[in-house]
Amino acid sequence: MPAMFEKIDKIKPAYDMTYKFVLFLCKVLLVVDILITSMAVAGRYIPFIPDPAWSEEVVLTCMSYMAVLSAALAIRRGAHIRMTAFDRYLPSKLVKSLDIIADLAVFALAIIMITVGWKYATGIGSKGTYVSMPKVSRFWMYFPVPLAGAAMFVFEIEALYNHVKGFFVKEEME
């Protein structure tokens, strides 16, 4: 059985690249957010700096992307809030089983986010535009949900695999 896990472990670099890409995207969105917000605030008090009408909507859209994408990143790191207070008192097989059940629930959420989010983005989102930018579709306001669902899907596959692998491969002591 461990030979099978060794073969599957070879795709870990693909997960690493996906994680780095999503993290880079979050960093770019944060920089864009800070720059636009700084310009908008400065524009209110310094006469020669413009305060564009679109700044608030763009900042809020960037924040929604960052919020859901960073939540997807937390899946890979195992950084989500979870109840672990009793883990040391429970048998390790039970804890691993509960981790797998939690993984399946998050996996289901990812699928729902992809399907329902895409339905909203292409349905409601494609029918409207931003108030301050009438040429830009509201699709981009709804798109973070299916995008984050896809990232969650990828990272949850890895988390689920690691928890299942934990049943068959003894953990090495560091």
N, C-alpha and C positions, 0 to 999 in steps of 0.2 A: 504493500500500500504506500509506503513512503516514496517509492520511485515515481508513482503517479504525482504525488505532491511536488516532487523536485521538478518534474516537467512543467506543471502548472505554475510553479514559482518563477519560471523564466519570463512570464509576462508582467512581472512586477514593475519593470521599467516603464511599461505603458501606463500603469497607474501613477507612477511617479511623474511622468510627463503631463498627464491630465491634471494632477494636483498642482504642479508648477504653473501650468497654463491658467487654471482658474485663480490661483493665488496672484499671478501677475495681472490678470484682468481686474481683480479686486483692488490691487494697488494702483493701477491706472485710473480706475473709477474714483478712488479716494483722492488722488492728486487733482483730477478734473473737478471733483466736488469742492475741494479747498480753493482752487483757483477761481472758479466761477463765484463761489460764495464771497471770497475776498474782494473780487471785482465789484460784485453787487453791493456789498456793504460800503466799500470805499466810494462807489458811485453815488451813494446817498449823501455823502458828506463832502466830497471833493468835486467841485463843479466840472472840471475837464475830463473826469473819468466817467464813461457811460454806465448807466444802470439798465441793462437790457431787460425788457419785459419777460423774456423767456427764461431768465436765470432760475427762478423758483421752480418751475416745472422740470427743468433739466436736472437741477440738484436733487429734487425728490425722486426722479426716475433713476438717477445714478445710485441714490441711497437704497432704493428698492432692489436693484441688482446686487449691490454689495451685501445687503442683509440676507438674501436667500442664498447667494453663492457662498458666503462665509459659513452659513449653516451647513451647506453641503461639505465644505472643507472640514468642518468639525466632525463629521461622520468618519472621515479617514483617520483623524487623530484620536478618535474616541473621546472627544472633549464635550460631548453633549451632557446636559444635566441628566443624571440617572441615579437611581437608588442603589447604592452599593454598601450601605451600612451593615447589612446582614450577610454579605458575601463571605466573610471569613468564618461565619458560623454554619454555613450551609455546605453540603458536599460539593466538591468541585464539578462533578458531572451535572448536578442540578444547576449550578451557576452557569455552566456552559450551555445547558439546554435553555435556560431563561434568556441568555444572550442571543441564542439562535431565534427564539420566539420574538424577541425585540427586533432583531434584524429583519425578520419576515414582515413585521408590522411597518417598519420604516421603508422596506422595499415596496410594500403595497402603497404607502403614502407617495413614494416617488412615482409609481405608475399612475396614480390618481393625479398628481401634479402635472405629469406630462400630458395625459389625455384631456383632463378638464381644463388645464391651463392653456393648452393649444386651442381647444374649442373656444375659450374666451378670447384669446389673442386674435384668432382669425375671424371670430364672430363679432363680438361687441367692439373689440379693439380696432378692427379694420373699418368699422363704420364711422368712427369719429376721428377728430383731430385734436391736437393740443390747442388750447384757447389762444395762447400767445404765438403759436407757430402753426397756422392753418394748413400748411403744406405737409406737415409731419403727422403720420398716422398714429393713433393711440395704440396700435399694435405693439409699439415699443414699450408702452407702459405695462402691458399685460405679459409680454414675452419673458420677463425674469422668472415667472412661475414654471413654465415648461422647461426653460433652460436649466434652472436649479434642479428640477425633477430629473433631468437627464444626468446631471452631475451626481446627484444623490444615487441614482440607479447604478452608475459606474462604481462609486465608492462603496455602496452597500453590497455589491457583488463581491468586492474584495473583503469587506468585513465579514460577510457570511461565510465565504471560503475560509478565512482565517479561523473563525469559530468552529467550523466543521473540522478543519484540519487539527484543531486542538484536541479533538476526541481520539485521533489516530496517531498523532506524533507527540512524543513526550517533549515537554518544554525543556530547553537547555538552561542550566543554571548559569547566571552571569557572575 
